Amino acid sequence: MGHKFHACSCEEDGFKFPSKLERDTYSQLKRLHDKGVITNLFLQHTFQLKSNSGKVIGKYVADFVCVLPSGEKIVIESKGVATAVWRRTRKHFIADFPEYRLIEVRDHSQFPLEF
């Protein structure tokens, strides 16, 4: 069965990625990690999303989370297509986790990634 947005699954370093964009984002982040530009690179990190009353309403699995040497926490999301579900999730994430900077990678024109 094909991906609804015509993305091609691929693999790198034993990790499977749902799209070339996500795989290439990983490659960029790995290089930055190897150079010491970022630290603590995590893949598929889960965040609990909450309502205004504090009740857990769902979860968001970020493509990548990294930390800069300054301590700044960054979430990187590879999104070729921004769906309504993603826009809602993004809104909740930004409200629930203001200590994270969210970067959306839409296409390869954003490479090389810089912080």
C-alpha positions as CSV (number, residue, x, y, z in Angstrom):
1,M,0.0,0.0,0.0
2,G,1.4,3.4,-0.9
3,H,1.7,6.5,1.2
4,K,-1.2,8.9,0.9
5,F,1.2,11.8,0.1
6,H,3.4,9.6,-2.3
7,A,6.4,9.6,0.1
8,C,8.9,6.7,-0.2
9,S,10.0,4.8,2.9
10,C,13.8,4.6,3.3
11,E,16.4,3.5,5.7
12,E,19.6,4.9,7.1
13,D,21.8,3.7,10.0
14,G,19.3,0.9,10.7
15,F,16.5,3.4,11.2
16,K,13.4,3.3,9.0
17,F,12.0,6.7,7.9
18,P,8.6,7.2,6.2
19,S,10.0,9.7,3.7
20,K,13.2,10.8,2.0
21,L,12.7,14.3,3.6
22,E,12.8,12.8,7.1
23,R,15.8,10.6,6.3
24,D,17.7,13.6,4.8
25,T,16.8,15.7,7.9
26,Y,18.2,12.9,10.0
27,S,21.4,12.9,7.9
28,Q,21.7,16.7,8.4
29,L,21.2,16.4,12.2
30,K,23.6,13.5,12.5
31,R,26.4,15.6,10.8
32,L,25.6,18.5,13.1
33,H,25.8,16.2,16.1
34,D,29.1,14.7,14.9
35,K,30.5,18.3,14.6
36,G,29.3,19.2,18.1
37,V,26.8,21.8,16.8
38,I,24.0,19.9,18.6
39,T,24.0,17.5,21.4
40,N,21.6,14.8,22.6
41,L,19.9,13.9,19.3
42,F,16.7,11.8,19.9
43,L,14.5,10.2,17.3
44,Q,10.8,9.7,17.8
45,H,10.5,11.4,21.2
46,T,7.0,11.3,22.7
47,F,5.3,14.3,24.3
48,Q,2.0,14.1,26.3
49,L,-0.4,16.8,25.1
50,K,-2.8,18.3,27.6
51,S,-6.0,20.3,27.6
52,N,-6.3,23.7,29.4
53,S,-7.5,21.8,32.5
54,G,-4.4,19.6,32.5
55,K,-6.0,16.4,31.3
56,V,-4.0,14.4,28.8
57,I,-5.7,14.6,25.4
58,G,-3.2,12.8,23.3
59,K,0.4,12.4,22.4
60,Y,2.8,13.9,19.8
61,V,5.7,11.9,18.6
62,A,8.4,14.4,17.3
63,D,10.6,13.3,14.5
64,F,13.7,14.7,16.2
65,V,14.7,16.4,19.4
66,C,18.1,17.9,20.0
67,V,19.8,20.3,22.4
68,L,22.2,23.0,21.5
69,P,25.4,23.5,23.5
70,S,23.7,26.6,25.0
71,G,21.0,24.3,26.4
72,E,18.3,25.4,24.0
73,K,15.9,22.5,23.2
74,I,14.7,22.1,19.6
75,V,12.1,19.9,18.1
76,I,12.5,19.3,14.3
77,E,9.5,18.0,12.4
78,S,9.8,16.9,8.7
79,K,6.5,17.8,7.2
80,G,6.1,17.8,3.4
81,V,2.3,18.4,3.8
82,A,0.8,20.3,6.8
83,T,-2.5,18.6,7.5
84,A,-5.3,19.9,9.7
85,V,-4.3,17.3,12.3
86,W,-0.7,18.5,12.3
87,R,-1.8,22.1,12.6
88,R,-3.9,21.2,15.7
89,T,-1.1,19.1,17.2
90,R,1.4,21.9,16.5
91,K,-0.9,24.4,18.3
92,H,-1.2,22.1,21.4
93,F,2.6,21.4,21.4
94,I,3.5,25.1,21.3
95,A,1.1,25.8,24.2
96,D,2.2,22.9,26.3
97,F,6.0,23.1,25.7
98,P,7.1,26.7,25.4
99,E,10.6,25.7,26.4
100,Y,11.1,24.0,23.0
101,R,11.7,25.7,19.7
102,L,9.8,24.0,17.0
103,I,11.3,23.9,13.5
104,E,9.3,22.5,10.6
105,V,11.3,21.2,7.6
106,R,9.0,21.5,4.6
107,D,11.4,20.6,1.8
108,H,15.0,20.1,0.8
109,S,15.5,23.9,0.1
110,Q,15.9,24.3,3.9
111,F,19.1,22.4,3.9
112,P,21.7,22.7,5.3
113,L,20.0,23.1,8.6
114,E,21.4,25.9,10.8
115,F,20.7,27.0,14.3
